[in-house]
């Protein structure tokens, strides 16, 4: 079992809270780097939310 699978199992049912944590972490990094890496941080946030939040979605269901 991969690390991402373990995280998904732990966060199942708490996707909204995980999304808030991802946002808060990204905001912290932006603050500490004075926005120098904002686009990379935003991309990482989007990918993490996609990995953790869309686990129960089928291919025909729209994303949030």
VENPEQUI-V705431 format. One record per residue. SS is DSSP state (a for helix, b for strand, c for the rest). Layout:
<<SS> <SS>>
This chain:
<<c> <c> <a> <a> <a> <a> <a> <a> <a> <a> <a> <c> <c> <c> <a> <a> <a> <a> <a> <a> <a> <a> <a> <a> <a> <a> <a> <a> <a> <a> <a> <a> <c> <c> <c> <c> <c> <a> <a> <a> <a> <a> <a> <a> <a> <a> <a> <a> <a> <a> <a> <a> <a> <c> <c> <c> <c> <c> <c> <c> <c> <c> <c> <c>>
